[in-house]
Amino acid sequence: MIDYALDIERAVLGNCLLDANVFEDLRLPEEAFYSFEHREIYKALKEAGSDLIGVEQNLREKGILERIQPVLNDCLVDASTNYDYHHQVLKEKYLQRYMREGLRKALNKTDDVFSLIDDVQRLADSMQNERIALTPDEIFYREESTPRAEKIMFAERQLDEFYKDASNKGMLEVTIADSGHGKTQFAMYKVDKVLKQGYKVLWIQLEGVDVDTAKYFENNPYKNNIFITHNLYDIEDIKSEARTLNRRVGIDYIVIDYVQNVECARMDRTNGIEYISQQLTRLAKDIDCYVHLLSQVSINYSARSGWKQEPSYGDVRWSQQLKQDAHIISSVFRPSRIESLIDGDHIKDFDNNLAPYNSVYVKHAKVRHGKQEWKRIHYIHTEKGFIPLAFMENVPF
């Protein structure tokens, strides 16, 4: 199959030369044109505007007008009113060449089947979403003319305020907590909210069984928008399931409970941890979804006491790469798990005031974008899950 059509390229360029509006609608890279002469005309259009005199002057200054003038004339002759069809054909021919070259590079780069699968998946995704390398001007145009990444909304004041700078699709959140403090319950609480907003969720259960998670959502009217698996551990299997499910139903939100149980069969543990972090970060961007990772931490209780045992940024030791990749790190802390914070039937909060015994506090530990503010949500943990009690801003660290 021939992956170029010179007559179509001339027709598209002729339309651009005759109509500035047509050129403004043509958001393609220079490589979309197979012919050298056609690429130079397109570059001149971008640099000089869709004005024939300006294009000729641009080519003259480059010393190539004499060579390109006959082709320029042919473009004007071949211009037609069937612009949409010609534009589509030009795009398809370019994507054929782009895919062929991408596959050639992938095949020549490695003999590792996992790397090859990764490269092919990214190539397919880039074609589907028409993501291509852009010049600065094209990037600025894209930013001005395309919507921002969709923000995940929870329809709850406390959560929406807590995540106002860090809940866009493509972002990565890590929630840290010691065992028994409630990180899974917090993730379930969030997912219950997003399901009710119409989002679709993939829950990867790496501790326990899927039926336990399913029971939590059995009364949610949108419970069939969450897809739960408890038998995927290798990062390659997780990525494949996420991509497959995203193509089939569209996934907005992914939870991995918990990330330390993710395995990487192709690497040793030390290198695998960094690779897993990078792959999950890339997955969030590639399929345009929010990824929420739950991470176990171990607090040195002998060196810290009271509220200083609340998890912090420095406690994310599983992977320095994960710490850097995360857009937001949140912590979950249950004071009733700390003996010194129990006062009869109550616990002592961070201001040493008495609070309900079953209090749980969720706090910012890091926010990559936006103003860093110390925020907490105070929840009461009941048999039916979390109930928000208060939202606190700029609380003591």
N, C-alpha and C positions, 0 to 999 in steps of 0.2 A: 504493500500500500504506500503510495506517495504521500509523505507527510508535509507537503507544502503546496500552495496554489498561488502562483505569481499573478495570475489575472485577478484573483480575489484581493490580493495585497494592493494592486494598483487601484482597484475600484474603491477600496476603503480609504486609501490615501487621497484619491481624487475627491471623494466626498468631504474629507477633512479640510482640504484646500479650499473648497467652495463654500463650506458652511462651518463657522466657528462652533456652533452648538454641537455638531456631530463630533468634532474633535474633542470637545470637553467631555463627551460621554464615553470616549474611547480610553478606558483605563487599562492599558496593556503595557508590558515592558517592551523595550526595543527588540528583545530576542523573539518577540512574536512574529517579526518579519524575517523571513528566510533570506531574502536577497540583501546584499550589502547596500546597494543603491536605495532600496526601500527603507532599510534601517536608517540611513543617513537623512533621508527626507523626513522620516518620523522624528528623528532627533532635532532636525531644524525646525519642525513644527512646534516641538516642545520649547525650544529655545527662543524662537522668533515669533511664535503665535501663528494662527492659521491665516496668514496673509501671504499671498504668492510672492509679492515683492520682497517681504521680509525673509521668506524662506530662501529665495534666490540670493539675497545679500548674504545670508548666513553661510550658504554653500560656497559663495564666491570668496568670502573671507577664509574659508577652510581650504581653498584652492582646488575644489572638486566640482565646481559648478559645470564646467565644460563636459566632464565625464557623465554627470547625472542629468543634465538638461534634457536629453532625449527621453529619459525615463520619466522625468517630471512632466513632460508634455503628454506622454502616454497615460499617466495617471489621470490627468484632466480629461482626456478623451474617454477613458474607461469608467469614469464616475457614473453612478446610476442612482436611481431612487430606491433600489432594493437594499437599503443600508443594513437593516436588522439581520437579514439572511447572510450577507457578506461578513458582517461582524462576527456572527456565530461560527461560520466556517473558518474564519481566520483564527478564532480562539481554539476551535477543535484541533486544527492542524498544529498549532503551537503546543497544545497539551499532549498530542501524540509524540512530538519530538521531545518534550520535557520528560514524559514518562519513559520513553526509550532510553534517553541519556541517563536518567536516574537509575533505571534497572541495570544498565551497563556498569555504572559506577558501583552499585551495590554488589553486583556479582564479582567484580574485580577486587573489591576492597577486602573481603574476608571469606574464609571457608567456614566460619562459625554460623551454623544454621540459625541460632537465636538472634545474632546481630543482623543477619540477612532478613529475617522475618520483621524485625524492628524497622529496618530501613524501608522495606516494602510497605509496611503499614503507614509509616510517616509520609511516604511518597503518595500513597493513595489518599490519605487525609488531606495533604496539601493540594491535591488536584480537586478533591471534593469541595474544599473551602476556598479554592482559587487563591491560596496564599503563595506569593512569589516574592523574590527579592525586589525591593523597591528603592528608588532614589529618595533622598531627603524630601524633595518637593512632593513626590508621590505619597510618602508617609504622612506629611503634613496635610495633604488633601484628604487622605483616608481618615485621619483623626478628626478633621473638620466635618466630613460628610457621612461618616458611619456612626452608628450608635455605640456608646460605651458598652463594655462587657456587662451583661445583665447582672443586676444585683439580686442576690437571694434575699427574699423578704420573709419574715417570720410572723408578721401580723401580731406581734406582741411588743409593747413599748420597750420593755426592758431589754429584750434580745436585739431589737432593731437598733436601739441606741448603743448597746454594747458592741455591735458589729458594724456600725455605720461606716467605718473606714476599711473594713476587711471582710466583706462577704460577697464579693463579686465572683462570678464564674471564672475559672482559671486560677483561683487562689488555693493555697494550701494552709490548712490549720492543723496544729498539733495541740491536743489537750493532754496535759500531764497530771498524774495523780499517783499516790501510793496505793497499794492494794486496799480495796474496801472503802475508798473515799467517795466513789460515785461517778467516775468518769463515763462508764457505760450508760448509767441512768441519765446523765446529762446529754449524751449523744442521742439517746432515744427520745428524750424530751424535745430536742431540737428537730429531729426527724419527724416527730409527730406533728410539729408545727408546719414544716415545709410540705409534708404530704397534703395537708389541708389547704395549702396554697396552690396545689395542682402540680407540684414538682414530682419528678420520678427519681427514685433512690435505689442505689445498689449498696447493700449491706454485706460486707465480707466478714463473716463470723469466724475468728481464729481461736476463740476460746469458748467452750461450751458448744451447744447445738442450736440449729436454726429454729427449732420449735419454741425454744425459750424466748428468742427475739420476736418470733411471729405472735406469740401470746400477748406481748405488750401492745401490739398494734391491732388486735382483733376487733376493737370497737371503733377504730378510725374508719370513717366512711370511704376513705381513699386507700384502704390497706392493700389493695391489689396494684398500687403504684410503687410498692417497695418489693425489690427482688433480693432474696436472702440466700446466701450460700455458706456452708460451713466446711467445705472440703477442698478449698483452693488455698494452697500455702505458697507455692512458688511464684515469684514476681512475674514470670513470663505468663503463667496461667491466669493470674489476676489481670494483667494488662489485656490479654486476649479476651477474657470474659467481658471486661469493661467495654472494649471496643466493639465486640460483637453485639452486646446488649444495646449499646448506644446507637449502632446502625439500625437495630431492629425496632427499638421503642423510643430512643432518645433519653439519655441519662443526664440529670441536672446536679446530682449530689451523690458522693460516694463516702461511705464510712468503712474504715478498716479497724477492727477491734480484735487484738491490738497490734501495732506495727512491729513490735519485737518478734512476733511469731511469723512474720513474712520471711520466706527462705529464698535463697538464690543458689540453685544447684550448679550453676556454671562457674561460681567463684568461691573462694574461701570466705570464711565469716567476716574477716576484717575488710576486705575489698567489697564483699557483697553488700554490706551495710550502706556504704557510700553509694553504690550503684542503685540500690533500692530507693534511696532518697531521691536521687536524680531522676529515676524513671517515674516515680510517682508525681514529682513536680512537673515533668514533661507531659505525663498523662493528663493532668488537670488542664493544661493549655491545649493539648492536641484535640481533646474531645469537648473542650469548653464546658467543664463542670467544676463544682466545688468539691475538694477532697478534704475530708476530716479524718485525721489519724489520731488514734488513742494510743498514748505511750505510757508505759509503766516507769515510775521512778522509785528509787530507793533513797530515803532520807536518812542521814546519819543523825539519829535522834540523840546520841550521846554528846554531840557537839552543838546541837541546837535545841532550844526549849520553847514551849508555848507557841505563839503565833509565828515565830521564826521557823517553825517546821512546815509552814505553808510552802508548797513547791514554788520555785522561782526559775528564772531563765537559766541560771547556772546549773540547775539540776538535770537539764536535758543532756545526758552524757552518752546516750545510746549512739548518737551520730552527730558529730559537729556539722556535717553537711546538712543534715535534717534541720538543725538549729538555724543554719544560714538560709536554707530554702524556704522555711515557713514564713508565710505572710503575717500570721498571727499565732502566738502561743498563749493558750489559756490554761489556767490551773484550776483544779477542783480540790476543795479542802473541807473535811468534815471534822470540826473541832471535838466532837464527842469521841473520836478515835485517839485523842491526846488526853491522857489522864489528868495532867495539870490544868487543863482547860474545862474540866467538868466541875460544876458547882451544884451538887444535889440533883434536882430535876432540870437543871439548865446548863448552858455552857457560857463561857466568857468570850465575848466577841473581841475584835482587834482594839477596841477602845476600853476593854475591861468591863463592858456592860453585860448584863445577863440577857441571854437570848434563848429561844426554845431549844430543847435538847437535840432535836432532829434537824438542826440547821445545817445547811451546806452552802459554801461560798465559792462562786466562780469568779476568777480574777484575770485581768490582762497580765501576761508576763512579758509579752513583746507584741508590738504592732509595727510592721515594716513601713506602711504608708500612713500618712496622717499624723496628727499631733499625738505624742505619747501621753496618755492620761492613765492614771491608776483608777481603774473602774472595777467595781464588784457588783455581782447580783447575789442577793441573799435569798436562798430557796429554803422551803420546808419540804423535807422528804417524807412523803406519805406512802401508804400502800398502793395508791394509784399513781405514784410518781412525784415529780417535782411540782411545787406550787411557788411562784415568785412572791416574795414578801416585800423586798425593797430593792431599789437600785441606787447605788452610791457612786459618786464621782470624786476623783482626786482624794481617795481615802489614803490613810497612812500606808506606806510601803511595808 
